[in-house]
């Protein structure tokens, strides 16, 4: 699996690596904000991998931006957009990886991403 080694989220640097899916077969990825670590299952690939990496980076952005439960939707979306923009500016390896994976998925006809929100809600 060819992942970027890390991502800068605001002033924080997070490492990105895999974990053995056998350890947590019901989880595709997770973000540990206290240790600045993003982990993704070593068995996922394609659109699910891209979706999971973005999902975990968004958890890091949510934490870094100081978002809170009950925040207004516009505040959440604005801060996530600003955080994601900063990630793309500060982490060229992530930007290049996303571009390469997106192109590969389009070539392979795998551009449809299933909605994982229901499955993720069950995991929480």
C-alpha positions as CSV (number, residue, x, y, z in Angstrom):
1,X,0.0,0.0,0.0
2,X,1.5,3.3,-1.1
3,X,0.3,5.9,1.4
4,X,1.7,9.3,2.1
5,X,3.9,9.1,5.3
6,X,2.2,11.9,7.0
7,X,0.0,15.0,6.8
8,X,0.2,18.4,8.3
9,X,-3.1,19.5,9.9
10,X,-2.9,23.1,11.1
11,X,0.3,23.3,13.2
12,X,0.3,19.5,13.9
13,X,2.1,16.8,12.0
14,X,0.3,13.4,11.9
15,X,1.9,10.2,10.7
16,X,-0.1,7.9,8.3
17,X,0.5,4.2,8.4
18,X,-1.4,0.9,8.3
19,X,-2.5,-1.5,11.0
20,X,-3.2,-5.3,10.6
21,X,-6.9,-5.6,9.7
22,X,-6.9,-8.8,11.9
23,X,-6.6,-6.6,14.9
24,X,-9.8,-4.6,14.3
25,X,-11.7,-6.2,11.3
26,X,-14.7,-3.9,11.8
27,X,-12.7,-0.7,11.5
28,X,-11.2,0.8,8.3
29,X,-9.2,3.5,10.0
30,X,-8.8,5.7,13.1
31,X,-7.2,8.9,14.2
32,X,-5.4,9.3,17.5
33,X,-5.1,13.0,18.1
34,X,-3.1,12.8,21.3
35,X,-0.3,10.9,19.5
36,X,-0.9,12.6,16.1
37,X,-1.3,9.2,14.3
38,X,-3.7,8.2,11.5
39,X,-3.9,4.4,10.8
40,X,-5.7,2.6,8.0
41,X,-6.4,-1.1,7.7
42,X,-3.8,-2.8,5.6
43,X,-6.4,-4.8,3.6
44,X,-8.4,-1.9,2.1
45,X,-7.8,-0.4,-1.3
46,X,-9.3,1.6,-4.1
47,X,-12.1,4.1,-3.4
48,X,-12.5,2.7,0.1
49,X,-8.9,3.5,0.9
50,X,-9.1,7.1,-0.4
51,X,-12.4,7.6,1.4
52,X,-10.9,6.3,4.7
53,X,-7.8,8.4,4.5
54,X,-9.9,11.5,3.8
55,X,-12.3,10.6,6.6
56,X,-9.4,10.2,9.1
57,X,-7.8,13.5,8.0
58,X,-11.1,15.2,8.6
59,X,-11.1,13.9,12.2
60,X,-7.7,15.5,12.6
61,X,-9.0,18.7,11.1
62,X,-12.1,18.6,13.4
63,X,-9.9,18.3,16.4
64,X,-7.3,20.8,15.3
65,X,-10.0,23.4,14.5
66,X,-11.5,23.0,18.0
67,X,-14.9,22.1,16.7
68,X,-17.4,21.1,19.3
69,X,-20.6,19.1,19.5
70,X,-23.5,21.4,18.8
71,X,-21.6,23.8,16.6
72,X,-23.6,25.4,13.8
73,X,-23.4,23.6,10.4
74,X,-22.0,26.6,8.6
75,X,-19.2,26.9,11.2
76,X,-18.4,23.2,10.9
77,X,-18.3,23.3,7.1
78,X,-16.3,26.5,7.0
79,X,-13.7,25.2,9.4
80,X,-13.4,21.9,7.7
81,X,-13.0,23.6,4.3
82,X,-10.3,25.9,5.7
83,X,-8.6,22.9,7.3
84,X,-8.7,20.8,4.2
85,X,-7.4,23.7,2.1
86,X,-4.5,24.0,4.5
87,X,-3.8,20.2,4.3
88,X,-3.6,20.5,0.5
89,X,-1.2,23.4,0.8
90,X,1.0,22.0,3.5
91,X,1.1,18.3,2.5
92,X,2.1,17.9,-1.1
93,X,2.6,14.2,-0.6
94,X,-1.1,13.8,0.3
95,X,-2.2,16.0,-2.6
96,X,-0.1,13.9,-5.0
97,X,-1.3,10.6,-3.5
98,X,-5.0,11.7,-3.8
99,X,-4.5,12.8,-7.4
100,X,-2.7,9.6,-8.4
101,X,-5.3,7.4,-6.6
102,X,-8.2,9.3,-8.2
103,X,-6.7,8.9,-11.6
104,X,-6.1,5.2,-11.1
105,X,-9.7,4.7,-9.9
106,X,-11.1,6.6,-12.9
107,X,-9.0,4.4,-15.3
108,X,-10.2,1.3,-13.6
109,X,-13.9,2.3,-13.6
110,X,-14.0,2.5,-9.8
111,X,-15.1,6.1,-9.5
112,X,-18.3,5.2,-7.6
113,X,-17.8,5.4,-3.8
114,X,-20.4,3.7,-1.6
115,X,-21.8,5.8,1.2
116,X,-20.0,4.5,4.3
117,X,-21.8,6.8,6.8
118,X,-24.3,4.2,8.0
119,X,-21.5,1.6,8.6
120,X,-19.4,4.2,10.4
121,X,-22.3,5.2,12.7
122,X,-22.6,1.5,13.8
123,X,-18.9,1.5,14.7
124,X,-19.1,4.4,17.1
